[in-house]
Amino acid sequence: MESQSQQQQNGSVVGTEIEQNPAQEEDKNEVVLGVEPEQQQEGEHKHDHHHKKSEPKNEGAVPSIKQYFRKWKGSGRPNHARGPAHYGVVKITKEQLNEFLWSWIGGFCGIAAVSLLHYFIFLTRNLAFVIGSFGASAVLIYGVPKSALAQPRNLIGGHFLSACVGCICKAAFVNSVGVWFAISVAVPTAIIAMQLTDTVHPPGGATALLAVLNVAETAWGGFLFIFIPALSGAVVMLLVALIVNNIPKTRSYPHYWWGNSTTL
């Protein structure tokens, strides 16, 4: 009987020890970590506070003065590395030389076409067919024909819309406010018009400006400038681009006719 009672006592003691083991293990873990629950909560609070400090502040739409002038340094790098050799003798591959040659041929043929029409046909009728913005268009459609800015939609649409904007601004503001104001309104308005219609063509800004400065063109109240030379001249340069840019195997023009810049 005594042995049975001792075994029961020993069993009860072992049972209590077993029941207390989980709590003891947790206490031991806390002791090993050396962190009390209150200290652990304080640590988590400090960590969250530090994390909140490290998060970038939600700045306004206008950058600070330091950030503003930092943008002047540029935010990217050129596509091609330009080492010391760039300022000395530049090695040109045969492919590049061929590309340069066809750019020159295209530019020559395009400007020659509008120039011949200007001097032998339109000038005799007191009409102009050559404007400065055609030179800028030649750089795009003959120099970088794969560019989205050089596609027919942009070439024709950019010159046409810009000429319309320029003529409207000329009629609205030249006599009432002044040429300076008409020019200042025409160019940015032409930019917006090209952006809204996805016909951005940088030479179009010059076309809008020239439409205001054009004093020789008086037919149709000056609105003939939209069709001659702006629209018709752009069409002639487009036809030359279609002929010349598709002669070499390395070129193909256009990339699209009525798509948009996202298709490139």
C-alpha positions, 0 to 999 in steps of 0.5 A: 500500500505504501509503495502504491501511494508513493507511486501515485504521489510520484505520478502526480508530481510528474504530471504537474511537472509535465503540465508546467513544462509549456509555461516553463519553456516559454519562460525559458525562451523569454529568458534566453532572448533576454527580452521581457514582454513589455520590452518586446512591445516597446521594441516593436513600437520603436521599429514601427516608428523607425519604419514610418520615419524611413518611408518617403514623405508624400511631396507635393507636385512642385519639386523643391529648389534643389530637386528642380536644379538637379533635373538639369543634370539629366535623368538618363544616359545616351543610348550609345556610349561615347568615349574619348574616341567620339571626340577624335576619329569615329569608326563608321561601319558599312551599315551605318555608312549605307544608312547615312547615304540613303538619308542624304539621298532622301533629304536631297530628293525631298527638298529638291521636289518642293524647291522645283515646284516652288521656283518653277510653278508656284512662285510665278503665281505669287505662291510659296511652296517651300517653308522652313519646317520642311527642312525639319521634316526631312530630318525625320522622314529621311533620317529616322524613318522608323521614328513614330514622329516620322510616320505619315499620320504625324507628318501630314496631320502635324503640318495640317493641324499646325497650319490651321491653328496658326492661321486662326491665331493670325486672324484672331490676334495679329490686328487686335493684340499683335504678332508677338501674341499670335505667335505665342498662342499659336505654337503651344496650341498647335502642340496641344492639338497634335498631342490630342490627335496623336499626330505629334510632328515637331516641325509642326510647331514651326509651321504654326509660327510661319502661318502667323508670320506669313504676310505674302499669302493673302488669298482666302484671308491667309487660310490658303497657307493651310493647303499651299504650302503646308498640306500639299508640300507635306504630301510631296515629301511623303511621296518622295519618302515612299519611293526613296526609303523603300529602295534599300533592303535595310529600310521600310517605310512607313511603319504604319499609316493610321496607327498610333505611336503605341504600335511601335 
